[in-house]
């Protein structure tokens, strides 16, 4: 599925760490199915050549905190 999507110009990201119960509820997946992974897909935004300002590292990551 990932390779076929990429060949059609669709990007995605395989996600294995998620809360299965929340995904099941959000998407209406019956209890008898196991949600093993999530693979959101879509087309990338057009690149107009401008760059967004990056957030400071302290705003997007943390160390030694729970």
Backbone as ProteinMPNN parsed JSONL, in Angstrom:
{"seq_chain_A": "XXXXXXXXXXXXXXXXXXXXXXXXXXXXXXXXXXXXXXXXXXXXXXXXXXXXXXXXXXXXXXXXXX", "coords_chain_A": {"N_chain_A": [[0.828, -1.179, 0.0], [1.915, 1.251, 0.808], [3.999, 1.625, -1.059], [2.557, 1.696, -3.458], [0.963, 3.966, -3.038], [2.987, 5.934, -2.923], [3.931, 5.753, -5.547], [1.878, 6.982, -6.834], [2.143, 9.551, -6.102], [1.305, 10.176, -3.58], [1.818, 10.894, -0.229], [2.761, 9.406, 2.909], [2.759, 8.244, 6.349], [3.772, 5.707, 8.334], [2.432, 4.723, 11.387], [3.001, 3.361, 14.473], [2.705, 3.679, 17.167], [0.132, 4.462, 19.062], [-3.111, 5.208, 20.464], [-5.117, 2.653, 20.463], [-7.83, 2.239, 21.202], [-8.917, 4.817, 21.081], [-8.564, 5.406, 18.363], [-10.159, 3.411, 17.254], [-12.697, 4.217, 18.221], [-12.923, 6.782, 17.056], [-12.926, 6.217, 14.308], [-14.949, 4.406, 14.08], [-14.522, 1.609, 14.226], [-15.247, -1.772, 14.541], [-15.202, -3.817, 17.568], [-14.224, -6.416, 17.14], [-12.113, -6.229, 15.389], [-8.592, -5.766, 15.115], [-6.617, -2.979, 15.602], [-3.748, -2.459, 14.158], [-1.9, -0.695, 13.098], [-1.548, 2.715, 11.993], [-1.966, 4.662, 9.118], [-1.756, 7.569, 7.951], [-2.491, 9.428, 5.014], [-1.759, 11.582, 2.204], [-1.569, 14.406, -0.067], [1.344, 16.314, -0.584], [1.887, 19.719, 0.415], [2.09, 22.449, -1.866], [5.271, 23.682, -2.701], [6.317, 26.839, -2.222], [8.746, 27.989, -2.081], [9.305, 29.59, 0.081], [10.41, 29.701, 3.475], [9.326, 28.493, 6.599], [9.508, 29.94, 9.858], [11.466, 28.334, 12.25], [10.537, 26.681, 15.276], [11.879, 27.337, 18.534], [14.122, 24.937, 20.0], [13.404, 24.217, 22.614], [10.65, 24.533, 22.595], [9.646, 22.467, 21.136], [10.663, 20.065, 21.994], [11.592, 18.088, 24.858], [13.562, 17.371, 27.75], [14.4, 15.092, 30.331], [11.896, 15.165, 31.634], [8.636, 14.158, 32.633]], "CA_chain_A": [[0.0, 0.0, 0.0], [2.799, 2.418, 0.899], [4.705, 1.777, -2.33], [1.578, 2.1, -4.471], [0.628, 5.368, -2.77], [4.126, 6.756, -3.335], [4.0, 5.782, -7.012], [0.812, 7.882, -7.284], [2.432, 10.894, -5.6], [0.668, 10.357, -2.279], [2.769, 10.662, 0.858], [2.166, 8.869, 4.118], [3.672, 7.982, 7.45], [3.316, 4.58, 9.129], [2.47, 5.03, 12.814], [2.763, 2.17, 15.265], [2.467, 4.066, 18.558], [-1.108, 5.234, 19.12], [-4.096, 4.642, 21.381], [-6.016, 1.891, 19.595], [-9.23, 2.455, 21.569], [-9.336, 6.123, 20.562], [-8.651, 5.284, 16.906], [-11.338, 2.591, 16.999], [-13.88, 5.05, 18.463], [-12.959, 7.871, 16.075], [-13.224, 5.705, 12.966], [-16.071, 3.485, 14.129], [-14.032, 0.265, 13.927], [-15.832, -2.737, 15.494], [-14.311, -4.423, 18.564], [-13.609, -7.673, 16.69], [-10.942, -5.921, 14.563], [-7.407, -5.261, 15.803], [-5.976, -1.857, 14.931], [-2.327, -2.752, 14.31], [-1.118, 0.462, 12.673], [-2.279, 3.817, 11.373], [-1.18, 5.174, 7.998], [-2.371, 8.742, 7.336], [-1.962, 9.672, 3.664], [-2.221, 12.802, 1.561], [-0.676, 15.068, -1.011], [2.162, 17.359, 0.033], [1.573, 21.094, 0.037], [2.965, 23.017, -2.899], [6.409, 24.412, -2.151], [6.439, 28.144, -2.882], [10.112, 28.464, -1.925], [9.51, 30.307, 1.341], [10.627, 28.829, 4.628], [8.693, 28.916, 7.842], [10.43, 30.111, 10.969], [11.485, 27.159, 13.111], [10.333, 26.895, 16.698], [13.062, 27.038, 19.334], [14.152, 23.538, 20.399], [12.678, 24.069, 23.878], [9.203, 24.544, 22.344], [9.232, 21.261, 20.412], [11.256, 18.872, 22.606], [11.917, 18.27, 26.277], [14.476, 16.393, 28.301], [14.292, 14.838, 31.77], [10.561, 15.5, 32.138], [7.627, 13.145, 32.344]], "C_chain_A": [[0.876, 1.248, 0.0], [3.496, 2.678, -0.427], [3.755, 2.239, -3.426], [1.195, 3.561, -4.284], [1.748, 6.287, -3.239], [4.227, 6.845, -4.846], [2.933, 6.702, -7.606], [1.009, 9.311, -6.776], [1.777, 11.202, -4.268], [1.683, 10.016, -1.201], [2.037, 10.128, 2.081], [3.217, 8.637, 5.172], [3.088, 6.863, 8.304], [3.486, 4.923, 10.597], [2.12, 3.762, 13.584], [2.491, 2.455, 16.73], [1.259, 4.991, 18.611], [-2.037, 4.548, 20.116], [-5.193, 3.97, 20.557], [-7.481, 2.132, 19.925], [-9.757, 3.787, 21.037], [-9.482, 6.093, 19.046], [-9.908, 4.503, 16.541], [-12.619, 3.422, 17.146], [-14.023, 6.137, 17.396], [-13.415, 7.393, 14.704], [-14.382, 4.709, 12.928], [-15.68, 2.054, 13.78], [-14.606, -0.693, 14.967], [-14.775, -3.387, 16.38], [-13.605, -5.677, 18.059], [-12.393, -7.462, 15.783], [-9.817, -5.364, 15.424], [-6.824, -4.121, 14.977], [-4.477, -2.003, 15.171], [-1.44, -1.563, 13.962], [-2.05, 1.509, 12.09], [-1.384, 4.368, 10.272], [-1.907, 6.364, 7.361], [-1.695, 9.041, 5.994], [-2.505, 10.985, 3.118], [-1.189, 13.344, 0.593], [0.077, 16.173, -0.28], [1.706, 18.734, -0.446], [2.535, 21.551, -1.046], [4.058, 23.837, -2.228], [6.553, 25.721, -2.914], [7.823, 28.753, -2.7], [10.369, 29.232, -0.645], [9.67, 29.299, 2.475], [9.905, 29.396, 5.835], [9.768, 29.058, 8.916], [10.335, 28.884, 11.868], [11.236, 27.562, 14.554], [11.648, 26.648, 17.423], [12.989, 25.589, 19.833], [13.363, 23.292, 21.683], [11.169, 24.051, 23.724], [8.721, 23.262, 21.672], [9.812, 19.974, 20.975], [11.514, 19.154, 24.076], [12.816, 17.117, 26.731], [14.22, 16.281, 29.802], [12.976, 15.287, 32.383], [9.625, 14.362, 31.788], [6.385, 13.768, 31.819]], "O_chain_A": [[0.602, 2.198, -0.733], [3.577, 3.823, -0.873], [4.116, 3.091, -4.238], [1.111, 4.311, -5.256], [1.49, 7.305, -3.88], [4.572, 7.9, -5.38], [3.063, 7.151, -8.745], [0.158, 10.175, -6.988], [1.7, 12.363, -3.866], [2.331, 8.97, -1.256], [0.843, 10.371, 2.261], [4.412, 8.807, 4.93], [2.04, 7.035, 8.926], [4.557, 5.364, 11.014], [1.065, 3.166, 13.366], [2.084, 1.555, 17.465], [1.35, 6.163, 18.247], [-1.768, 3.43, 20.556], [-6.082, 4.635, 20.024], [-8.303, 2.223, 19.013], [-10.903, 3.876, 20.596], [-10.413, 6.684, 18.499], [-10.637, 4.885, 15.626], [-13.515, 3.345, 16.305], [-15.12, 6.38, 16.895], [-14.187, 8.067, 14.022], [-14.752, 4.226, 11.858], [-16.436, 1.357, 13.102], [-14.464, -0.448, 16.165], [-13.61, -3.496, 16.0], [-12.497, -5.975, 18.503], [-11.71, -8.428, 15.443], [-10.056, -4.587, 16.348], [-6.567, -4.284, 13.784], [-3.99, -1.707, 16.262], [-0.333, -1.446, 14.489], [-3.194, 1.219, 11.739], [-0.178, 4.523, 10.469], [-2.595, 6.201, 6.354], [-0.477, 8.919, 5.861], [-3.575, 11.442, 3.52], [-0.089, 12.809, 0.456], [-0.496, 16.882, 0.547], [1.207, 18.889, -1.561], [3.669, 21.079, -1.119], [3.792, 24.596, -1.296], [6.871, 25.723, -4.103], [8.063, 29.889, -3.108], [11.521, 29.504, -0.309], [9.132, 28.193, 2.428], [9.877, 30.606, 6.06], [10.798, 28.383, 8.882], [9.235, 28.448, 12.208], [11.657, 28.629, 15.003], [12.454, 25.833, 16.974], [11.895, 25.075, 20.063], [12.717, 22.253, 21.817], [10.466, 23.6, 24.629], [7.52, 22.995, 21.64], [9.489, 18.892, 20.484], [11.638, 20.307, 24.489], [12.807, 16.033, 26.148], [13.865, 17.262, 30.456], [12.945, 15.741, 33.527], [9.799, 13.686, 30.774], [5.42, 13.065, 31.519]]}, "name": "protein", "num_of_chains": 1, "seq": "XXXXXXXXXXXXXXXXXXXXXXXXXXXXXXXXXXXXXXXXXXXXXXXXXXXXXXXXXXXXXXXXXX"}
